[in-house]
């Protein structure tokens, strides 16, 4: 297991995430999440509306600097 994975948040544990334009392109799970328990990576289109929901886990993402 990578050291990064040990210290990372578990993927898909929270249902609401606030993200910024620095996080784009947005994917779920996000790069800083531990991936061992995650679903396949999916890119989420958040740029036009400022919100996105993951089709796998239902996580809700809100772009705070929209």
PDB file of N, CA, C and O in Angstrom, chain B, residues numbered from 101:
ATOM      1  N   UNK B 101       0.854  -1.186   0.000  1.00  0.00           N
ATOM      2  CA  UNK B 101       0.000   0.000   0.000  1.00  0.00           C
ATOM      3  C   UNK B 101       0.886   1.230   0.000  1.00  0.00           C
ATOM      4  O   UNK B 101       1.873   1.295   0.733  1.00  0.00           O
ATOM      5  N   UNK B 102       0.535   2.198  -0.816  1.00  0.00           N
ATOM      6  CA  UNK B 102       1.294   3.435  -0.885  1.00  0.00           C
ATOM      7  C   UNK B 102       1.099   4.248   0.385  1.00  0.00           C
ATOM      8  O   UNK B 102       0.036   4.208   1.004  1.00  0.00           O
ATOM      9  N   UNK B 103       2.136   4.989   0.768  1.00  0.00           N
ATOM     10  CA  UNK B 103       2.030   5.860   1.937  1.00  0.00           C
ATOM     11  C   UNK B 103       0.902   6.865   1.761  1.00  0.00           C
ATOM     12  O   UNK B 103       0.198   7.191   2.716  1.00  0.00           O
ATOM     13  N   UNK B 104       0.734   7.352   0.541  1.00  0.00           N
ATOM     14  CA  UNK B 104      -0.336   8.310   0.252  1.00  0.00           C
ATOM     15  C   UNK B 104      -1.695   7.705   0.601  1.00  0.00           C
ATOM     16  O   UNK B 104      -2.546   8.395   1.163  1.00  0.00           O
ATOM     17  N   UNK B 105      -1.913   6.442   0.283  1.00  0.00           N
ATOM     18  CA  UNK B 105      -3.186   5.791   0.562  1.00  0.00           C
ATOM     19  C   UNK B 105      -3.442   5.646   2.060  1.00  0.00           C
ATOM     20  O   UNK B 105      -4.590   5.716   2.498  1.00  0.00           O
ATOM     21  N   UNK B 106      -2.390   5.444   2.848  1.00  0.00           N
ATOM     22  CA  UNK B 106      -2.549   5.264   4.294  1.00  0.00           C
ATOM     23  C   UNK B 106      -3.088   6.533   4.934  1.00  0.00           C
ATOM     24  O   UNK B 106      -3.921   6.466   5.837  1.00  0.00           O
ATOM     25  N   UNK B 107      -2.618   7.692   4.472  1.00  0.00           N
ATOM     26  CA  UNK B 107      -3.006   8.962   5.080  1.00  0.00           C
ATOM     27  C   UNK B 107      -4.198   9.626   4.402  1.00  0.00           C
ATOM     28  O   UNK B 107      -4.700  10.637   4.893  1.00  0.00           O
ATOM     29  N   UNK B 108      -4.649   9.086   3.304  1.00  0.00           N
ATOM     30  CA  UNK B 108      -5.720   9.714   2.530  1.00  0.00           C
ATOM     31  C   UNK B 108      -7.082   9.435   3.144  1.00  0.00           C
ATOM     32  O   UNK B 108      -7.266   8.480   3.898  1.00  0.00           O
ATOM     33  N   UNK B 109      -8.034  10.302   2.796  1.00  0.00           N
ATOM     34  CA  UNK B 109      -9.418  10.046   3.172  1.00  0.00           C
ATOM     35  C   UNK B 109      -9.894   8.822   2.416  1.00  0.00           C
ATOM     36  O   UNK B 109      -9.472   8.583   1.285  1.00  0.00           O
ATOM     37  N   UNK B 110     -10.766   8.049   3.032  1.00  0.00           N
ATOM     38  CA  UNK B 110     -11.330   6.915   2.326  1.00  0.00           C
ATOM     39  C   UNK B 110     -12.265   7.431   1.242  1.00  0.00           C
ATOM     40  O   UNK B 110     -13.042   8.358   1.469  1.00  0.00           O
ATOM     41  N   UNK B 111     -12.186   6.838   0.092  1.00  0.00           N
ATOM     42  CA  UNK B 111     -13.016   7.267  -1.031  1.00  0.00           C
ATOM     43  C   UNK B 111     -14.482   7.011  -0.738  1.00  0.00           C
ATOM     44  O   UNK B 111     -14.841   5.992  -0.148  1.00  0.00           O
ATOM     45  N   UNK B 112     -15.318   7.937  -1.153  1.00  0.00           N
ATOM     46  CA  UNK B 112     -16.775   7.785  -1.105  1.00  0.00           C
ATOM     47  C   UNK B 112     -17.336   7.692   0.315  1.00  0.00           C
ATOM     48  O   UNK B 112     -18.457   7.215   0.492  1.00  0.00           O
ATOM     49  N   UNK B 113     -16.600   8.127   1.315  1.00  0.00           N
ATOM     50  CA  UNK B 113     -17.100   8.052   2.686  1.00  0.00           C
ATOM     51  C   UNK B 113     -18.037   9.213   3.006  1.00  0.00           C
ATOM     52  O   UNK B 113     -18.991   9.053   3.767  1.00  0.00           O
ATOM     53  N   UNK B 114     -17.769  10.359   2.437  1.00  0.00           N
ATOM     54  CA  UNK B 114     -18.627  11.516   2.643  1.00  0.00           C
ATOM     55  C   UNK B 114     -19.586  11.589   1.466  1.00  0.00           C
ATOM     56  O   UNK B 114     -19.286  11.075   0.389  1.00  0.00           O
ATOM     57  N   UNK B 115     -20.702  12.204   1.656  1.00  0.00           N
ATOM     58  CA  UNK B 115     -21.649  12.337   0.553  1.00  0.00           C
ATOM     59  C   UNK B 115     -21.673  13.736  -0.033  1.00  0.00           C
ATOM     60  O   UNK B 115     -22.305  13.954  -1.067  1.00  0.00           O
ATOM     61  N   UNK B 116     -20.995  14.703   0.607  1.00  0.00           N
ATOM     62  CA  UNK B 116     -20.955  16.068   0.095  1.00  0.00           C
ATOM     63  C   UNK B 116     -19.520  16.560   0.127  1.00  0.00           C
ATOM     64  O   UNK B 116     -18.827  16.456   1.140  1.00  0.00           O
ATOM     65  N   UNK B 117     -19.087  17.104  -1.020  1.00  0.00           N
ATOM     66  CA  UNK B 117     -17.736  17.626  -1.138  1.00  0.00           C
ATOM     67  C   UNK B 117     -17.785  19.013  -1.748  1.00  0.00           C
ATOM     68  O   UNK B 117     -18.533  19.257  -2.695  1.00  0.00           O
ATOM     69  N   UNK B 118     -16.993  19.915  -1.210  1.00  0.00           N
ATOM     70  CA  UNK B 118     -16.825  21.228  -1.809  1.00  0.00           C
ATOM     71  C   UNK B 118     -15.496  21.219  -2.544  1.00  0.00           C
ATOM     72  O   UNK B 118     -14.468  20.846  -1.980  1.00  0.00           O
ATOM     73  N   UNK B 119     -15.520  21.628  -3.800  1.00  0.00           N
ATOM     74  CA  UNK B 119     -14.322  21.635  -4.629  1.00  0.00           C
ATOM     75  C   UNK B 119     -14.139  23.025  -5.233  1.00  0.00           C
ATOM     76  O   UNK B 119     -15.066  23.835  -5.253  1.00  0.00           O
ATOM     77  N   UNK B 120     -12.934  23.283  -5.723  1.00  0.00           N
ATOM     78  CA  UNK B 120     -12.633  24.555  -6.379  1.00  0.00           C
ATOM     79  C   UNK B 120     -12.143  24.277  -7.793  1.00  0.00           C
ATOM     80  O   UNK B 120     -11.958  23.123  -8.179  1.00  0.00           O
ATOM     81  N   UNK B 121     -11.938  25.327  -8.554  1.00  0.00           N
ATOM     82  CA  UNK B 121     -11.449  25.172  -9.928  1.00  0.00           C
ATOM     83  C   UNK B 121     -10.077  24.513  -9.967  1.00  0.00           C
ATOM     84  O   UNK B 121      -9.706  23.941 -10.992  1.00  0.00           O
ATOM     85  N   UNK B 122      -9.330  24.577  -8.899  1.00  0.00           N
ATOM     86  CA  UNK B 122      -8.032  23.898  -8.831  1.00  0.00           C
ATOM     87  C   UNK B 122      -8.206  22.383  -8.873  1.00  0.00           C
ATOM     88  O   UNK B 122      -7.267  21.673  -9.231  1.00  0.00           O
ATOM     89  N   UNK B 123      -9.383  21.872  -8.519  1.00  0.00           N
ATOM     90  CA  UNK B 123      -9.650  20.434  -8.516  1.00  0.00           C
ATOM     91  C   UNK B 123     -10.079  19.904  -9.887  1.00  0.00           C
ATOM     92  O   UNK B 123     -10.272  18.699 -10.053  1.00  0.00           O
ATOM     93  N   UNK B 124     -10.227  20.793 -10.862  1.00  0.00           N
ATOM     94  CA  UNK B 124     -10.687  20.379 -12.189  1.00  0.00           C
ATOM     95  C   UNK B 124      -9.544  19.808 -13.006  1.00  0.00           C
ATOM     96  O   UNK B 124      -8.414  20.268 -12.842  1.00  0.00           O
ATOM     97  N   UNK B 125      -9.767  18.839 -13.871  1.00  0.00           N
ATOM     98  CA  UNK B 125     -11.048  18.184 -14.098  1.00  0.00           C
ATOM     99  C   UNK B 125     -11.423  17.329 -12.892  1.00  0.00           C
ATOM    100  O   UNK B 125     -10.579  16.665 -12.292  1.00  0.00           O
ATOM    101  N   UNK B 126     -12.691  17.362 -12.558  1.00  0.00           N
ATOM    102  CA  UNK B 126     -13.196  16.683 -11.369  1.00  0.00           C
ATOM    103  C   UNK B 126     -13.436  15.207 -11.650  1.00  0.00           C
ATOM    104  O   UNK B 126     -14.077  14.840 -12.634  1.00  0.00           O
ATOM    105  N   UNK B 127     -12.913  14.379 -10.775  1.00  0.00           N
ATOM    106  CA  UNK B 127     -13.175  12.952 -10.883  1.00  0.00           C
ATOM    107  C   UNK B 127     -13.614  12.424  -9.525  1.00  0.00           C
ATOM    108  O   UNK B 127     -13.276  12.992  -8.486  1.00  0.00           O
ATOM    109  N   UNK B 128     -14.353  11.358  -9.545  1.00  0.00           N
ATOM    110  CA  UNK B 128     -14.752  10.664  -8.324  1.00  0.00           C
ATOM    111  C   UNK B 128     -14.309   9.219  -8.482  1.00  0.00           C
ATOM    112  O   UNK B 128     -14.698   8.576  -9.458  1.00  0.00           O
ATOM    113  N   UNK B 129     -13.530   8.692  -7.586  1.00  0.00           N
ATOM    114  CA  UNK B 129     -12.953   9.366  -6.422  1.00  0.00           C
ATOM    115  C   UNK B 129     -11.888  10.371  -6.834  1.00  0.00           C
ATOM    116  O   UNK B 129     -11.288  10.271  -7.904  1.00  0.00           O
ATOM    117  N   UNK B 130     -11.667  11.350  -5.945  1.00  0.00           N
ATOM    118  CA  UNK B 130     -10.678  12.388  -6.211  1.00  0.00           C
ATOM    119  C   UNK B 130      -9.279  11.824  -5.979  1.00  0.00           C
ATOM    120  O   UNK B 130      -9.126  10.840  -5.255  1.00  0.00           O
ATOM    121  N   UNK B 131      -8.256  12.432  -6.581  1.00  0.00           N
ATOM    122  CA  UNK B 131      -6.891  11.904  -6.495  1.00  0.00           C
ATOM    123  C   UNK B 131      -6.347  11.743  -5.081  1.00  0.00           C
ATOM    124  O   UNK B 131      -5.520  10.861  -4.851  1.00  0.00           O
ATOM    125  N   UNK B 132      -6.780  12.561  -4.128  1.00  0.00           N
ATOM    126  CA  UNK B 132      -6.236  12.465  -2.771  1.00  0.00           C
ATOM    127  C   UNK B 132      -6.997  11.479  -1.882  1.00  0.00           C
ATOM    128  O   UNK B 132      -6.732  11.400  -0.683  1.00  0.00           O
ATOM    129  N   UNK B 133      -7.922  10.741  -2.447  1.00  0.00           N
ATOM    130  CA  UNK B 133      -8.678   9.749  -1.692  1.00  0.00           C
ATOM    131  C   UNK B 133      -8.012   8.374  -1.801  1.00  0.00           C
ATOM    132  O   UNK B 133      -7.427   8.038  -2.831  1.00  0.00           O
ATOM    133  N   UNK B 134      -8.108   7.598  -0.743  1.00  0.00           N
ATOM    134  CA  UNK B 134      -7.613   6.222  -0.786  1.00  0.00           C
ATOM    135  C   UNK B 134      -8.479   5.444  -1.769  1.00  0.00           C
ATOM    136  O   UNK B 134      -9.706   5.471  -1.680  1.00  0.00           O
ATOM    137  N   UNK B 135      -7.848   4.763  -2.688  1.00  0.00           N
ATOM    138  CA  UNK B 135      -8.602   4.124  -3.765  1.00  0.00           C
ATOM    139  C   UNK B 135      -8.887   2.649  -3.533  1.00  0.00           C
ATOM    140  O   UNK B 135      -9.587   2.036  -4.339  1.00  0.00           O
ATOM    141  N   UNK B 136      -8.383   2.068  -2.484  1.00  0.00           N
ATOM    142  CA  UNK B 136      -8.536   0.629  -2.295  1.00  0.00           C
ATOM    143  C   UNK B 136      -9.993   0.194  -2.142  1.00  0.00           C
ATOM    144  O   UNK B 136     -10.321  -0.960  -2.419  1.00  0.00           O
ATOM    145  N   UNK B 137     -10.852   1.081  -1.714  1.00  0.00           N
ATOM    146  CA  UNK B 137     -12.249   0.704  -1.507  1.00  0.00           C
ATOM    147  C   UNK B 137     -13.198   1.483  -2.412  1.00  0.00           C
ATOM    148  O   UNK B 137     -14.382   1.622  -2.107  1.00  0.00           O
ATOM    149  N   UNK B 138     -12.678   1.984  -3.517  1.00  0.00           N
ATOM    150  CA  UNK B 138     -13.456   2.888  -4.363  1.00  0.00           C
ATOM    151  C   UNK B 138     -14.037   2.187  -5.587  1.00  0.00           C
ATOM    152  O   UNK B 138     -13.651   1.074  -5.941  1.00  0.00           O
ATOM    153  N   UNK B 139     -14.959   2.868  -6.203  1.00  0.00           N
ATOM    154  CA  UNK B 139     -15.520   2.435  -7.481  1.00  0.00           C
ATOM    155  C   UNK B 139     -14.592   2.892  -8.599  1.00  0.00           C
ATOM    156  O   UNK B 139     -13.635   3.619  -8.332  1.00  0.00           O
ATOM    157  N   UNK B 140     -14.845   2.491  -9.839  1.00  0.00           N
ATOM    158  CA  UNK B 140     -14.009   2.970 -10.953  1.00  0.00           C
ATOM    159  C   UNK B 140     -14.048   4.494 -11.056  1.00  0.00           C
ATOM    160  O   UNK B 140     -15.065   5.122 -10.759  1.00  0.00           O
ATOM    161  N   UNK B 141     -12.933   5.075 -11.480  1.00  0.00           N
ATOM    162  CA  UNK B 141     -12.856   6.535 -11.612  1.00  0.00           C
ATOM    163  C   UNK B 141     -13.779   7.004 -12.730  1.00  0.00           C
ATOM    164  O   UNK B 141     -13.812   6.432 -13.820  1.00  0.00           O
ATOM    165  N   UNK B 142     -14.520   8.055 -12.429  1.00  0.00           N
ATOM    166  CA  UNK B 142     -15.409   8.663 -13.410  1.00  0.00           C
ATOM    167  C   UNK B 142     -15.191  10.174 -13.351  1.00  0.00           C
ATOM    168  O   UNK B 142     -15.079  10.747 -12.267  1.00  0.00           O
ATOM    169  N   UNK B 143     -15.131  10.809 -14.508  1.00  0.00           N
ATOM    170  CA  UNK B 143     -14.991  12.269 -14.569  1.00  0.00           C
ATOM    171  C   UNK B 143     -16.375  12.902 -14.573  1.00  0.00           C
ATOM    172  O   UNK B 143     -17.280  12.449 -15.274  1.00  0.00           O
ATOM    173  N   UNK B 144     -16.524  13.956 -13.780  1.00  0.00           N
ATOM    174  CA  UNK B 144     -17.827  14.592 -13.598  1.00  0.00           C
ATOM    175  C   UNK B 144     -17.841  15.993 -14.206  1.00  0.00           C
ATOM    176  O   UNK B 144     -16.965  16.804 -13.904  1.00  0.00           O
ATOM    177  N   UNK B 145     -18.823  16.287 -15.057  1.00  0.00           N
ATOM    178  CA  UNK B 145     -18.937  17.620 -15.663  1.00  0.00           C
ATOM    179  C   UNK B 145     -19.570  18.607 -14.679  1.00  0.00           C
ATOM    180  O   UNK B 145     -20.782  18.596 -14.465  1.00  0.00           O
ATOM    181  N   UNK B 146     -18.750  19.441 -14.099  1.00  0.00           N
ATOM    182  CA  UNK B 146     -19.237  20.380 -13.084  1.00  0.00           C
ATOM    183  C   UNK B 146     -19.089  21.827 -13.538  1.00  0.00           C
ATOM    184  O   UNK B 146     -19.649  22.728 -12.914  1.00  0.00           O
ATOM    185  N   UNK B 147     -18.345  22.063 -14.612  1.00  0.00           N
ATOM    186  CA  UNK B 147     -18.004  23.434 -15.022  1.00  0.00           C
ATOM    187  C   UNK B 147     -19.212  24.291 -15.397  1.00  0.00           C
ATOM    188  O   UNK B 147     -19.209  25.488 -15.111  1.00  0.00           O
ATOM    189  N   UNK B 148     -20.228  23.735 -16.015  1.00  0.00           N
ATOM    190  CA  UNK B 148     -21.362  24.551 -16.494  1.00  0.00           C
ATOM    191  C   UNK B 148     -22.370  24.906 -15.404  1.00  0.00           C
ATOM    192  O   UNK B 148     -22.915  26.010 -15.404  1.00  0.00           O
ATOM    193  N   UNK B 149     -22.621  23.985 -14.479  1.00  0.00           N
ATOM    194  CA  UNK B 149     -23.668  24.225 -13.482  1.00  0.00           C
ATOM    195  C   UNK B 149     -23.144  24.485 -12.080  1.00  0.00           C
ATOM    196  O   UNK B 149     -23.850  25.058 -11.251  1.00  0.00           O
ATOM    197  N   UNK B 150     -21.905  24.067 -11.804  1.00  0.00           N
ATOM    198  CA  UNK B 150     -21.354  24.245 -10.469  1.00  0.00           C
ATOM    199  C   UNK B 150     -21.679  23.116  -9.518  1.00  0.00           C
ATOM    200  O   UNK B 150     -21.257  23.141  -8.361  1.00  0.00           O
ATOM    201  N   UNK B 151     -22.427  22.120  -9.987  1.00  0.00           N
ATOM    202  CA  UNK B 151     -22.746  20.955  -9.162  1.00  0.00           C
ATOM    203  C   UNK B 151     -22.636  19.687 -10.005  1.00  0.00           C
ATOM    204  O   UNK B 151     -22.800  19.714 -11.224  1.00  0.00           O
ATOM    205  N   UNK B 152     -22.357  18.585  -9.329  1.00  0.00           N
ATOM    206  CA  UNK B 152     -22.290  17.290 -10.012  1.00  0.00           C
ATOM    207  C   UNK B 152     -22.543  16.185  -8.995  1.00  0.00           C
ATOM    208  O   UNK B 152     -22.230  16.331  -7.814  1.00  0.00           O
ATOM    209  N   UNK B 153     -23.107  15.089  -9.462  1.00  0.00           N
ATOM    210  CA  UNK B 153     -23.357  13.929  -8.620  1.00  0.00           C
ATOM    211  C   UNK B 153     -22.723  12.709  -9.266  1.00  0.00           C
ATOM    212  O   UNK B 153     -22.884  12.475 -10.464  1.00  0.00           O
ATOM    213  N   UNK B 154     -22.008  11.940  -8.475  1.00  0.00           N
ATOM    214  CA  UNK B 154     -21.359  10.739  -8.982  1.00  0.00           C
ATOM    215  C   UNK B 154     -22.406   9.659  -9.255  1.00  0.00           C
ATOM    216  O   UNK B 154     -23.224   9.360  -8.385  1.00  0.00           O
ATOM    217  N   UNK B 155     -22.391   9.070 -10.460  1.00  0.00           N
ATOM    218  CA  UNK B 155     -23.371   8.029 -10.775  1.00  0.00           C
ATOM    219  C   UNK B 155     -23.114   6.714 -10.039  1.00  0.00           C
ATOM    220  O   UNK B 155     -24.015   5.880  -9.948  1.00  0.00           O
ATOM    221  N   UNK B 156     -21.916   6.514  -9.518  1.00  0.00           N
ATOM    222  CA  UNK B 156     -21.600   5.277  -8.798  1.00  0.00           C
ATOM    223  C   UNK B 156     -21.993   5.324  -7.329  1.00  0.00           C
ATOM    224  O   UNK B 156     -22.699   4.445  -6.835  1.00  0.00           O
ATOM    225  N   UNK B 157     -21.522   6.371  -6.629  1.00  0.00           N
ATOM    226  CA  UNK B 157     -21.709   6.394  -5.173  1.00  0.00           C
ATOM    227  C   UNK B 157     -22.685   7.463  -4.698  1.00  0.00           C
ATOM    228  O   UNK B 157     -23.041   7.490  -3.520  1.00  0.00           O
ATOM    229  N   UNK B 158     -23.124   8.344  -5.596  1.00  0.00           N
ATOM    230  CA  UNK B 158     -24.080   9.374  -5.220  1.00  0.00           C
ATOM    231  C   UNK B 158     -23.456  10.572  -4.525  1.00  0.00           C
ATOM    232  O   UNK B 158     -24.176  11.442  -4.034  1.00  0.00           O
ATOM    233  N   UNK B 159     -22.130  10.635  -4.474  1.00  0.00           N
ATOM    234  CA  UNK B 159     -21.468  11.792  -3.842  1.00  0.00           C
ATOM    235  C   UNK B 159     -21.846  13.069  -4.593  1.00  0.00           C
ATOM    236  O   UNK B 159     -21.886  13.094  -5.823  1.00  0.00           O
ATOM    237  N   UNK B 160     -22.115  14.106  -3.843  1.00  0.00           N
ATOM    238  CA  UNK B 160     -22.543  15.400  -4.377  1.00  0.00           C
ATOM    239  C   UNK B 160     -21.362  16.352  -4.298  1.00  0.00           C
ATOM    240  O   UNK B 160     -20.778  16.534  -3.230  1.00  0.00           O
ATOM    241  N   UNK B 161     -21.010  16.954  -5.412  1.00  0.00           N
ATOM    242  CA  UNK B 161     -19.895  17.894  -5.482  1.00  0.00           C
ATOM    243  C   UNK B 161     -20.430  19.279  -5.823  1.00  0.00           C
ATOM    244  O   UNK B 161     -21.279  19.441  -6.701  1.00  0.00           O
ATOM    245  N   UNK B 162     -19.902  20.291  -5.094  1.00  0.00           N
ATOM    246  CA  UNK B 162     -20.299  21.666  -5.351  1.00  0.00           C
ATOM    247  C   UNK B 162     -19.039  22.493  -5.577  1.00  0.00           C
ATOM    248  O   UNK B 162     -18.114  22.477  -4.766  1.00  0.00           O
ATOM    249  N   UNK B 163     -19.022  23.211  -6.686  1.00  0.00           N
ATOM    250  CA  UNK B 163     -17.909  24.081  -7.038  1.00  0.00           C
ATOM    251  C   UNK B 163     -18.066  25.390  -6.273  1.00  0.00           C
ATOM    252  O   UNK B 163     -19.003  26.147  -6.529  1.00  0.00           O
ATOM    253  N   UNK B 164     -17.165  25.661  -5.343  1.00  0.00           N
ATOM    254  CA  UNK B 164     -17.340  26.818  -4.445  1.00  0.00           C
ATOM    255  C   UNK B 164     -16.938  28.137  -5.093  1.00  0.00           C
ATOM    256  O   UNK B 164     -17.390  29.196  -4.656  1.00  0.00           O
ATOM    257  N   UNK B 165     -16.101  28.097  -6.120  1.00  0.00           N
ATOM    258  CA  UNK B 165     -15.714  29.345  -6.776  1.00  0.00           C
ATOM    259  C   UNK B 165     -16.312  29.405  -8.191  1.00  0.00           C
ATOM    260  O   UNK B 165     -15.632  29.754  -9.156  1.00  0.00           O
ATOM    261  N   UNK B 166     -17.585  29.059  -8.283  1.00  0.00           N
ATOM    262  CA  UNK B 166     -18.315  28.991  -9.542  1.00  0.00           C
ATOM    263  C   UNK B 166     -18.605  30.371 -10.054  1.00  0.00           C
ATOM    264  O   UNK B 166     -19.217  30.521 -11.112  1.00  0.00           O
TER     265      UNK B 166
END
